[in-house]
Amino acid sequence: MSAPTSAHEHPAARALAGRHRIRLWEIIPWLLAIAFYFAFPRYLGFGTELLVTILFAISLDLALGYAGIVTLGHAAFFGAGAYTAGMLAFHHIWSEPITGLIAAAVVAGAVGLGSGLVLLRTTGLTLLMLTLCTMALLEEAANLGGHYTGGFDGLPGIDIPPLFGMFEFNPLYPRVQYLYVLGVLFVCFVFVRTLVYSPFGQSLTGIRENTLRMHAVGAPVRVRLIVCYTISAAIAGVAGALWAQSNAYVNLSTLGLDRAATVLIILVLGGYGRLYGAFVGAVAYMALSHFLSKYFPTAWQLGLGLLLVVIALFARNGILGIFETLQRRIGIKRPSP
Amino acid sequence: MIKRILAASAAVAMSACFAQAQEVKIGLVAPFTGIGAEFGQQADRGIEQYLKLNADKIKPYTIKLIKRDDKNPSGADSKVAVQELLTQENVEALIGWIYSPNAFASAPVVTAGKKLAIITNAGTAHITLTSPYWVRTSFSMWHSGFPLGEAAAKILKAKTAVVGYSDFPPGKDELAAFKRSFEANGGKVIDEIPMGGPAQVPDFTPFFQRAKDAKPDVFFVFIPAGDHSAAVVKTYGALGMKEAGIKLIGPGDITQDTKLQAMGDAAIGLITMHHYNADLDNPENKRLVAAWHKDYGANSTPDFMAVGAYDGMAAIVHAIQATKGKLDGDAALASLKGWKDVSPRGPIMIDPETRDIVMNEYLSEVVKGADGKLHQKLLATIPNVKDPCKELKVGPCAGSN
């Protein structure tokens, strides 16, 4: 066994340096998304909903999967973004969609920063309950402010001007909405992917794995967590704004526990802390519930429930975890440091 | 002879062909799972009963119902379901919408789809203004709240009232409607108590105690149809409000037929205003209730959600006949403006201006029948009520398409 000549050539060093390398298969989801556009022009309403959910799940993955912030209230930011874009457009203050997304990101990020400053002093169950409380408070605020938010009935018929002044949102055939959401998803994904492979992202993983050690090496743990939570909130806000714009509608469901719990299930189903878990989980969960409910309108939840039970029993790391286990079994060794 | 047989069989074949071409596809959007599953089932059965009991009115057409679950009041699922019914299944008309938020969310798709869309439950008053293709065969919250305000002052001779309501738009609508007409008729609302959201049944004791302390003549309660009603009458009984001389009144949502028996004897004396209850004495209703008991069991009963869907299907069948099976959106709409029918709830009409229903409202009292079950006794009929919210142009109802 010969010692490596220099630190750069050590297999561990190469593995570490090559981790952020773009792999060939990473293009597959995007090709599939574009193929879906051409193959199923009548399913684009569902497709748009699916892409928004993927983005939302990615934002949760950043907080939960990478930084290990256990939250059950992520819909707070989804809703903050949705209401920002929705209310600005509904009250004719600002309706241009892309700048609307930025406004939504800023507001949701601010909510994330504000709540994060308080929440992230806690961990575990306390943190879980506090995230839930934040969401419940926002939901009730939206309910009480019915004059501005539309309350339980929501804000109907939000008028969104054509994208780039050219492409109109058609409510019956949502082609433009689909491509618009896909584009935004891509930009956000590239951002998140870069972030998690950066030293900042690595330190988040470190905090998740061993907070004490990160303190010991002198990493500013709380600041890192707050920054991560804020970024995650901003992306969730973008997802919410996309939902509001593509549906031309916003209501209390954007802030509800249903949405927060569903996205958590999706992420766990796909596999958290893996980036692509959001894609796999959202496609599996939403496609199953959509098509089962289409053919069995009264009994579809049974099928979905069975899938979740099977995943919980046999694939603790989600669907992507199954592939990893298989890879290990058949002996494809990943270079490990 | 052979020629004749050939000709006859050709005619049969042709008519068979013809009959097949006369199939009309209708999309039903309602919650079939989750907390609203029960309501979706009522709507579905209401439609099923209409098609069964009125088979002769539908000829020579056949109706194919395509059901889609809109799951929850989030709007998005309903909207996608409507999109797919219109673009994939090519339905000729839509029916359903139990939750108001889903009707609001679907409105732009309905407008773009240019097909008749019948609302069979969603009750926020101004929904019908969000698309020119909406026709509503259910009710607006103002239909019951407004006449009840007048009845409370004139028939029940109440001077003061306390209003307790579930804190979401239908509750606020009921409050506004009741208050407006009660005070116009000389009464006074002395306290307004929001009683939590629609999703969970709260502990009503603190709210009811506050109402009791205010000593009103009547206590008007609005809670959503579903499981709240049993808790309302039990709290009312437990706090001794009846003995204190406070009458419990409300819209018929609190005496939904499917929940009435579970409310127990505490409900006796409860006075409500609504457009339908299963005890209404008219031949149409007797026929519906009898068929319902036969098909779904003696303990099952139609309620106002079933009748909303029953009449919704009646409206679609009328539009099919009037447009000779084509159901072109605008022609179908035109045929329904001013349409009159005899429904299990009594005579109904679609108001040509608002596309909302015009119907009788019934003031009823809960009584115990000879069979030991609870029934609703008719006290008074208020004929031909138009949605007062749009008549009086209140708030968002003042808008136009």
Interface residues (C-beta under 8 A of the other chain):
Chain A: R42 Y43 G45 F46 E49 N143 G146 G151 F152 D153 G154 P156 G157 N170 P171 L172 Y173 P174 W243 N247 A248 Y249 N251 L252 S253 T254 G256 D258 R259 H290 S293 K294 P297 T298 W300 Q301
Chain B: F32 T33 A37 G40 K67 R68 D69 K71 N72 P73 S74 G75 A76 K79 V80 Q83 E84 L86 T87 Q88 S100 P101 F104 A105 A107 P108 V109 T111 A112 G113 T124 T130 D167 F168 P169 K172 G197 P198
